[in-house]
Amino acid sequence: MIENIQNKSKRSPEDKKIPEKLTNLEIPDISLQSSNGEYVQLRRKESFKIVLYCYPMTGRPDKSLPKNWNKIPGAKGCTIENSTIRDNYEELIKLNSLPIGITTQSISEIEEMTKRLKINHDILSDCNLILAKSLNLPLFNVDNKDYIKRITLVVDNSIIKKVFYPILEPEKHIQEIISWLKKEN
């Protein structure tokens, strides 16, 4: 589901159904590469929940953002979202949950960001849109590049149990996640 930025003012009826469509689906049997070069399997039978938080891209101090990036609904705030999840990592672990970030950025871009922001949890590259296409995640396109819209999937034993979408305030999103996890534990 790719949306051009010109259609940004209203969410489509299909867009509004995304949480309903994804809830109770099984995570596909795929692996994505992390910033350390290792592949991380997404379908796992574990005793803990996985918080898959997808975001478009983090900016870099040495590169300009795509034109009008900060005007695109949901594009701005990826750095703060990653930082607040980093800052609340121990709380998520106490709630029996493991955060994993997913972006369409390259491994080298993710590696730069994780070092600069001191992110110690996995951030995975879906630069080929393998996960995004298999789950039909919402996308938008800027300058002929597809980006995943900000969405969080809480996965328990390979089943999506909770979908946060749309995420309108990335700086406060971690509190939504923690609040939901506390209710579920």
CORVEN-V851860 format. One record per residue. N is the residue number from 0. RES is the residue in three letters. SS is DSSP state (h for helix, s for strand, l for the rest). Layout:
BEGIN
n/res/ss
N/RES/SS
N/RES/SS
END
This chain:
BEGIN
n/res/ss
0/MET/l
1/ILE/s
2/GLU/s
3/ASN/s
4/ILE/h
5/GLN/h
6/ASN/h
7/LYS/l
8/SER/l
9/LYS/l
10/ARG/l
11/SER/l
12/PRO/h
13/GLU/h
14/ASP/h
15/LYS/h
16/LYS/l
17/ILE/h
18/PRO/h
19/GLU/h
20/LYS/h
21/LEU/h
22/THR/l
23/ASN/l
24/LEU/l
25/GLU/s
26/ILE/l
27/PRO/l
28/ASP/l
29/ILE/l
30/SER/s
31/LEU/s
32/GLN/s
33/SER/s
34/SER/l
35/ASN/l
36/GLY/l
37/GLU/l
38/TYR/s
39/VAL/s
40/GLN/s
41/LEU/l
42/ARG/l
43/ARG/l
44/LYS/l
45/GLU/l
46/SER/l
47/PHE/l
48/LYS/s
49/ILE/s
50/VAL/s
51/LEU/s
52/TYR/s
53/CYS/s
54/TYR/l
55/PRO/l
56/MET/l
57/THR/l
58/GLY/l
59/ARG/l
60/PRO/l
61/ASP/l
62/LYS/l
63/SER/l
64/LEU/l
65/PRO/l
66/LYS/l
67/ASN/l
68/TRP/h
69/ASN/h
70/LYS/h
71/ILE/l
72/PRO/l
73/GLY/l
74/ALA/l
75/LYS/l
76/GLY/l
77/CYS/h
78/THR/h
79/ILE/h
80/GLU/h
81/ASN/h
82/SER/h
83/THR/h
84/ILE/h
85/ARG/h
86/ASP/h
87/ASN/l
88/TYR/h
89/GLU/h
90/GLU/h
91/LEU/h
92/ILE/h
93/LYS/h
94/LEU/l
95/ASN/l
96/SER/s
97/LEU/s
98/PRO/s
99/ILE/s
100/GLY/s
101/ILE/s
102/THR/s
103/THR/l
104/GLN/l
105/SER/l
106/ILE/h
107/SER/h
108/GLU/h
109/ILE/h
110/GLU/h
111/GLU/h
112/MET/h
113/THR/h
114/LYS/h
115/ARG/h
116/LEU/h
117/LYS/l
118/ILE/l
119/ASN/l
120/HIS/l
121/ASP/l
122/ILE/s
123/LEU/s
124/SER/s
125/ASP/l
126/CYS/l
127/ASN/l
128/LEU/l
129/ILE/h
130/LEU/h
131/ALA/h
132/LYS/h
133/SER/h
134/LEU/h
135/ASN/l
136/LEU/l
137/PRO/l
138/LEU/s
139/PHE/s
140/ASN/s
141/VAL/s
142/ASP/l
143/ASN/l
144/LYS/s
145/ASP/s
146/TYR/s
147/ILE/s
148/LYS/l
149/ARG/l
150/ILE/s
151/THR/s
152/LEU/s
153/VAL/s
154/VAL/s
155/ASP/s
156/ASN/l
157/SER/l
158/ILE/s
159/ILE/s
160/LYS/s
161/LYS/s
162/VAL/s
163/PHE/s
164/TYR/l
165/PRO/l
166/ILE/l
167/LEU/l
168/GLU/l
169/PRO/l
170/GLU/l
171/LYS/l
172/HIS/h
173/ILE/h
174/GLN/h
175/GLU/h
176/ILE/h
177/ILE/h
178/SER/h
179/TRP/h
180/LEU/h
181/LYS/h
182/LYS/h
183/GLU/h
184/ASN/l
END
